[in-house]
Every structure is written in structure tokens, then in C-alpha cells.
Amino acid sequence: VTHDFDNNGYLDILGGGGLLMNMGDMTFEQNGTFPGNGPIGDLNNDGFLDVYTSGTIRQNVGNDNNWLKIVTVGVVSNSNGIGARITVETPSGTFTREIRSGDGFRYMSTMTAHFGLGEETEITAVTVRWPSGLVDVLEGVAVNSTEVIVEGATTGLSEATNAGIALFPVPAQDQLTVQGIGTTPAPVRVLDATGRLVLRGTILNERLDVSTLTPGAYVLQLFTEQGTTQRTFTKE
């Protein structure tokens, strides 16, 4: 499995009981300790990843490198945000992680996204692309912090554009009214909670036929001259 155990911004490799440290130039060096294989997480909340193996906690003593942890809470997507892709932008580069439900062959590691930042002291932006298609963007995030991001809670693409648009009734039945776009036909896409495209159509006179959808939560992607708007709704 690959994780940044020394928080230098490069992913290391844990396997076969041994730890290979990423030197940042496409080479690796064997670490002198053998923590063993097991689930991985920051067990003492110090920003450095620990390993639990064979009933023993191998605690990471850490160093002076900086870090960031992201906890995802899905609303339209699954509650843990599994499948979300997180991008952290800094002045010197970009880091990407995905929320996964498993790690390696059989272990259940933490689902908190962990980023080693090395000597970085500034984070430009944090972007979360959810399985539903929603996008959240955070600015002003501090290094050496843990951020809890709730799906759709920020002013990213998820709700910001064309803020006057409203959907009703909630929950919808066979017809969904989309108020705020006028009578001009507007193309739309509808995604289910996994991000799968389930309906493509056009809004006519502020109405969209959703009779073919099964009960559940959905994301409406609306395309107008003002840009793209995304709204969530439920079908009864």
C-alpha cells in the first residue's frame, strides 16, 4: 500500500512487512524498521500515520514536516464519501487522494484523507469532487489541521451559480418544477447518488418529467447561458 509516512509529500510503500521511503526522485530506500502489514491511520492525532499489526500499534514518531487531513461527509453521495477525489493545491504543487473503503489485500484503514505537505506553509485551495458530481472548494485552509467537509456545503459549483434557481415539490413525483430559468428550454442531466447518468432531457416551461426515476436522491445538472448549475432533489 502507498501512504506518506514521513509527510514529505511523496507516497511511500508498505509491503512484505517492510517500509520503502520515497526519496522524491523516483527512487526508494529501505527504512530501518519493519512495522509489519496492517491497517493504517493517525491513531494519536498528531498528523503522522501509524500502523496496527498483530495486536501491536507501531506509532510514527514524526518529524517537522507539515500535513493536512480531510474527513468527508456525503449527503447525496454515500455518507462516508467513498469514491470522492480530493485535490490539495499549494504554491509548489498539487496533491491528490481518493477516499477508499479498503487498503491493500485485506485491511480496513482510516477513510480520512491524509496529505503530507513537507515544508509547505500555505494551502491555496482544497477541491472535493464527489461521486454524485457535486464539487466543493475550500480556501483559507490551514496546514496541520483536520477539515470536515460536508457535501455541497461550500460555494463551489454545487450551488453557487444561478442561485435563484429552485426545485419543487420536494420530494418530487412525476414532474419536477425548476423555477428561475424562465420559459426558454434548457438541457439537463440527472445523476444518481453514485454519480451515474440516469436521465438526459430538456426542461420545458420550467417542468422536467422524472416519472422514469426510481425513488431516491439525485443531482440535477442544468446548462444555461449563465453557466452550469447543480441542484439536489429527491424522488418519491
C-alpha positions as CSV (number, residue, x, y, z in Angstrom):
1,V,0.0,0.0,0.0
2,T,1.1,3.6,-0.5
3,H,0.9,6.3,2.1
4,D,3.1,9.3,3.0
5,F,4.6,8.1,6.3
6,D,7.1,10.9,6.7
7,N,4.9,13.7,5.4
8,N,7.4,14.8,2.8
9,G,4.8,15.0,0.1
10,Y,5.8,11.7,-1.6
11,L,4.0,8.3,-1.2
12,D,6.0,5.6,0.5
13,I,5.4,1.8,0.1
14,L,4.5,-0.6,2.9
15,G,4.6,-4.2,1.9
16,G,6.0,-7.5,3.0
17,G,6.3,-6.1,6.5
18,G,8.9,-3.6,5.3
19,L,8.7,0.1,4.5
20,L,10.2,1.7,1.4
21,M,10.7,5.5,1.7
22,N,10.1,7.6,-1.4
23,M,13.1,9.9,-2.0
24,G,11.2,12.2,-4.4
25,D,13.3,11.3,-7.4
26,M,11.6,8.0,-8.4
27,T,13.9,6.0,-6.1
28,F,13.1,4.4,-2.8
29,E,15.2,3.5,0.3
30,Q,14.5,0.7,2.8
31,N,13.5,2.1,6.2
32,G,15.4,0.5,9.1
33,T,12.3,-0.5,10.9
34,F,9.8,-3.2,9.9
35,P,6.4,-2.1,11.1
36,G,4.6,-5.1,9.6
37,N,1.5,-5.0,7.5
38,G,-1.8,-3.8,8.9
39,P,-4.5,-1.1,8.9
40,I,-3.1,2.4,8.8
41,G,-4.3,5.6,10.4
42,D,-3.3,8.5,12.6
43,L,-4.2,6.8,15.9
44,N,-2.8,9.6,18.2
45,N,-4.0,12.5,16.0
46,D,-0.5,14.0,15.6
47,G,-0.7,14.2,11.8
48,F,1.5,11.2,11.2
49,L,0.3,7.8,10.1
50,D,0.6,4.8,12.4
51,V,0.3,1.1,11.7
52,Y,-1.7,-1.5,13.7
53,T,-0.3,-5.0,13.2
54,S,-0.7,-8.3,15.1
55,G,-2.2,-6.6,18.1
56,T,0.5,-4.0,18.3
57,I,0.5,-0.3,17.5
58,R,3.5,0.9,15.6
59,Q,3.5,4.6,16.4
60,N,5.0,7.0,14.0
61,V,7.4,9.4,15.9
62,G,7.0,12.0,13.2
63,N,9.2,15.0,12.2
64,D,8.9,18.7,11.4
65,N,7.0,18.2,8.1
66,N,3.5,19.7,7.8
67,W,0.3,17.8,7.0
68,L,-3.4,18.1,6.3
69,K,-6.3,15.6,7.0
70,I,-9.7,15.7,5.3
71,V,-12.8,14.0,6.6
72,T,-15.6,13.7,4.0
73,V,-19.3,13.5,4.9
74,G,-21.5,12.6,2.0
75,V,-25.1,13.9,1.6
76,V,-26.2,13.0,-1.9
77,S,-23.2,10.6,-2.2
78,N,-22.7,7.8,0.4
79,S,-22.3,9.0,3.9
80,N,-18.5,8.3,4.1
81,G,-17.8,10.0,0.8
82,I,-16.2,6.8,-0.6
83,G,-15.1,7.5,-4.1
84,A,-14.5,11.2,-3.6
85,R,-11.4,12.6,-5.1
86,I,-9.6,15.3,-3.1
87,T,-7.1,17.8,-4.6
88,V,-4.9,20.0,-2.4
89,E,-3.2,22.9,-4.2
90,T,-0.2,24.6,-2.8
91,P,2.3,27.2,-4.2
92,S,4.7,24.4,-5.2
93,G,2.4,21.7,-6.4
94,T,-0.8,19.6,-6.3
95,F,-1.6,16.5,-4.2
96,T,-4.4,14.1,-4.9
97,R,-6.1,11.4,-2.7
98,E,-9.2,9.3,-3.1
99,I,-11.5,8.1,-0.3
100,R,-11.3,4.3,-0.3
101,S,-13.1,1.7,1.8
102,G,-10.2,-0.8,1.9
103,D,-6.4,-0.8,1.8
104,G,-4.2,-3.4,0.3
105,F,-5.2,-7.1,0.4
106,R,-7.5,-7.2,3.4
107,Y,-7.2,-4.3,5.8
108,M,-9.6,-1.5,6.7
109,S,-7.5,1.6,7.1
110,T,-8.8,5.1,8.0
111,M,-11.0,6.7,5.4
112,T,-9.6,10.1,6.4
113,A,-7.6,11.5,3.5
114,H,-4.0,12.3,4.7
115,F,-1.7,14.6,2.9
116,G,2.0,15.1,3.8
117,L,3.0,18.7,2.8
118,G,6.7,18.7,3.6
119,E,7.8,22.3,4.3
120,E,4.7,23.8,2.7
121,T,3.2,26.5,5.0
122,E,0.3,27.6,2.7
123,I,-2.6,25.8,1.0
124,T,-4.1,27.6,-2.0
125,A,-7.3,25.5,-2.3
126,V,-8.9,22.2,-1.4
127,T,-11.3,20.7,-4.0
128,V,-13.5,17.7,-3.4
129,R,-15.1,16.0,-6.4
130,W,-17.9,13.8,-5.0
131,P,-19.3,10.6,-6.6
132,S,-22.6,12.5,-7.1
133,G,-20.9,15.0,-9.4
134,L,-21.0,17.8,-6.9
135,V,-17.9,19.8,-6.4
136,D,-16.8,21.6,-3.1
137,V,-14.0,24.1,-3.0
138,L,-12.4,25.4,0.2
139,E,-9.9,28.3,0.5
140,G,-8.0,29.5,3.5
141,V,-7.4,26.0,4.9
142,A,-4.6,25.9,7.4
143,V,-1.7,23.4,7.4
144,N,-1.5,20.9,10.3
145,S,-5.3,20.8,10.6
146,T,-8.2,18.4,10.2
147,E,-11.0,19.7,8.0
148,V,-14.5,18.1,7.9
149,I,-16.1,18.7,4.5
150,V,-19.8,18.1,4.1
151,E,-21.0,17.5,0.5
152,G,-22.5,20.6,-1.1
153,A,-21.7,22.9,1.9
154,T,-19.3,25.3,0.2
155,T,-19.8,27.9,-2.5
156,G,-18.2,25.8,-5.3
157,L,-20.0,24.6,-8.5
158,S,-22.5,22.6,-6.4
159,E,-24.9,25.5,-5.5
160,A,-23.3,28.9,-6.3
161,T,-24.1,29.5,-10.0
162,N,-27.6,30.8,-10.7
163,A,-28.5,31.0,-7.0
164,G,-32.1,32.0,-7.8
165,I,-33.0,28.6,-9.2
166,A,-35.3,26.4,-7.0
167,L,-36.7,22.9,-7.4
168,F,-40.1,21.7,-6.1
169,P,-42.0,19.8,-4.9
170,V,-39.6,18.0,-2.6
171,P,-39.8,15.1,-2.8
172,A,-40.8,15.1,-6.5
173,Q,-43.3,12.7,-8.0
174,D,-43.7,12.5,-11.8
175,Q,-42.9,16.2,-12.5
176,L,-40.2,18.4,-11.2
177,T,-40.6,22.1,-11.4
178,V,-37.4,24.1,-11.9
179,Q,-38.2,27.7,-11.1
180,G,-35.9,30.6,-12.0
181,I,-34.9,29.8,-15.6
182,G,-37.8,31.3,-17.4
183,T,-39.6,29.6,-20.3
184,T,-36.5,29.0,-22.5
185,P,-35.9,25.3,-23.0
186,A,-32.8,24.2,-21.0
187,P,-30.9,20.9,-21.4
188,V,-30.3,18.9,-18.2
189,R,-28.7,15.8,-16.9
190,V,-29.7,13.8,-13.8
191,L,-27.2,11.7,-11.8
192,D,-28.0,9.2,-9.1
193,A,-26.2,9.0,-5.8
194,T,-23.3,7.1,-7.3
195,G,-22.7,9.7,-9.9
196,R,-24.2,7.5,-12.7
197,L,-26.1,9.4,-15.5
198,V,-29.7,8.2,-15.3
199,L,-31.6,10.8,-17.3
200,R,-30.9,13.3,-20.0
201,G,-33.6,15.7,-21.1
202,T,-34.8,19.2,-21.6
203,I,-36.8,21.5,-19.2
204,L,-39.8,22.9,-21.0
205,N,-41.9,25.7,-19.3
206,E,-40.0,25.0,-16.1
207,R,-41.0,21.4,-16.0
208,L,-39.0,18.2,-16.2
209,D,-40.5,14.7,-16.5
210,V,-38.9,12.5,-13.8
211,S,-41.5,9.7,-13.9
212,T,-39.0,7.1,-15.0
213,L,-36.7,7.6,-12.0
214,T,-36.9,5.3,-9.0
215,P,-37.3,6.7,-5.5
216,G,-34.0,8.1,-4.1
217,A,-31.7,11.1,-4.1
218,Y,-30.5,12.7,-7.3
219,V,-28.4,15.6,-8.7
220,L,-29.8,17.8,-11.4
221,Q,-27.2,19.4,-13.7
222,L,-28.7,22.4,-15.6
223,F,-27.0,24.0,-18.5
224,T,-27.9,27.7,-19.3
225,E,-26.3,30.7,-20.9
226,Q,-25.2,31.8,-17.4
227,G,-23.3,28.6,-16.8
228,T,-23.7,25.2,-15.2
229,T,-25.9,24.8,-12.1
230,Q,-26.2,21.7,-9.9
231,R,-29.1,21.1,-7.5
232,T,-30.0,18.1,-5.4
233,F,-33.5,16.7,-5.2
234,T,-35.3,13.5,-4.1
235,K,-37.9,11.4,-6.0
236,E,-40.7,9.9,-4.0
